[in-house]
Amino acid sequence: MDNLVPLYTTFTGRISRKTYWLGVVGIIVAAIVLGIILGVVGLGLANPGTAAWGSLILFVLLAVPSLALGVKRRHDRNGSGNDVYVYFALSFILVVVQALGFGFTMTEVEGVSVPMPTMTMTIFNAVLGIFALYLLVVLGFLKGTEGENQYGPDPLSA
């Protein structure tokens, strides 16, 4: 338990792929629990009018732990983590835009009004998706720098 708090709250040091993936599982579990809680208070997917606000709340609550994992994993690959910060900033902008009701139009599909993204939002989502795939490969699958680097000792040698 002593290692969990720094894992999710500090931005210094390095973590291995195994630690990263275990941390991601913890964030997924937290997201599920928080999603259920938000659904109970009326901000879940069952209520389309407020689902975007629920997504924004979820994003804000899990941003620091997710950033901490990503930056430390990036440090293991001898990178500053700036790409992780840029990804989160762009994701935050996307979630805020959606919560404010911009970037989509309402379309009738078989008598049901469905929000459809505009072309601009579709392109933005595609670019962000490609960026997410890049980070998935870099953070989750590529081996870290062997030995000590500027961010600390090799987590596998400890």
N, C-alpha and C positions, 0 to 999 in steps of 0.2 A: 504493500500500500504506500510505502514511503516513496517508491519510484513513480507512482501514478500521477501525483500532483505535478512534479516537475516535467513529466512527459507531456502533459497537456497544457502547461502554463509557461514554460520557459522557451526561449528562442536561441539558446546557445548550446553548443556541443553537437554531437553526432549521434545518430541512431542507425541500427542495421535495418535491412529489409524486413526481417522477422519482427522486430519491435515495431516497425512502421505498420505492418499489416495487422498486428495484434491491436495497435492503437486505433487503426481504422475500424476494426470490428467493434471496439468500445464506442466509437463515435456513432456507428450504425445503430447499435443497441440504444444509445442515448437518443438518437433521432427518432427511433420507433416509439420509445416511451414518451418523449416530448410530443410527437405527432398525435399519439392517442390522447394525451392530456389536452392538446389544442383542439382536437376533434370534440372532446367532451364539452369544452367551453364555447364551441360554435365557430372555431376558426379552422376547421379541417376541410378535407376534400369534399365531404358530403354537402358543404355549403359553398357553392361556387362564388358567391358574392364576396365572401371573406377569405377564401382559400389563399389568395395571394398575400394577404396580410399575415396569415398563419405561416406561410413560407418565409416571409421576411423575418418574423420573430424567430423561427427555427434557425434561419441563416445567422442571425445576430448572436443567438445563444451558442451556436457551435463554431463560430468563426475563429475564436482564439485557440481552442484546442486543435482544430483542423490546421490552422496556420502554423502552430507550434510543431506539429508532426511534420508538415511539409517542409518547413524551413530547416529543421534539424536533419531531415533525410537529404535535403539538397546539400547541406553542409557535408554530409558523408561523401557526396560526390564532388566535393571541393568547389561548390557553387555558393554564391551569396544568398540565394533564396529570393532574389528580386523578381524572378519570373513567377514564383508562387504568390507574392504580393500583388503583382499585376493581374494575375488570374482572379484572385479574390476581389480585387477592386472592380474589375469588369463584371464579375458575377453579382456583386452587390448592386452595381448600377442596373443590371438587368432585372434583379428581383424588385428593386425600388420602382423602376419604370412599370413593371407588371402590376405591382401593388397599387400604384396610382391610376391604373386603368389605361395606360398608353400602350401603343404597340400592337394592338389587336382590334379587330372589328367583330361585331356580332353577326353571325350568318345563320340562316334557317337551314337545318338539316332534318328532313322528315318531320317538320313541325316543331322542332326543338331548337331554341337559340343556343348556338355554340360559339365560344370565342375562337377566332381564327387569327393567327399572327399576320401582321402586315409583312410586305416584302422586306422592308428594312429590318424588322425584328427577326425574320427568318434568316437573313444573311448574318446578323449579329449572333444568333443562336448557333449557326453553322461554324462561324469563326471560333466562337467560344468552345464548341464541341471539339474542334480540331486541337485547340490549345489544351483542352482537358485530356485528350488522348496522348499528346506529347508529355504532359505531366505524369500521366499514368505509367508510361514506359520509363521515364527518367526516375520517378520516385519509387515505383513499385517493382521494377524488374531489373534495372541495371545495377551492377555491382558497385559498391562504394570504392573510394580511393583506398588502396592498400597502405597500411602504415599511418603514421601521424600526418595530418595536414594542418593548415592554418586554423581550423576550427576545433582541433582537439585530437586525442588519440583514436586509433582504430577501434570501433566498438566490438569488433570480432576478436581482437587480441586480448581483451580483458578477461 
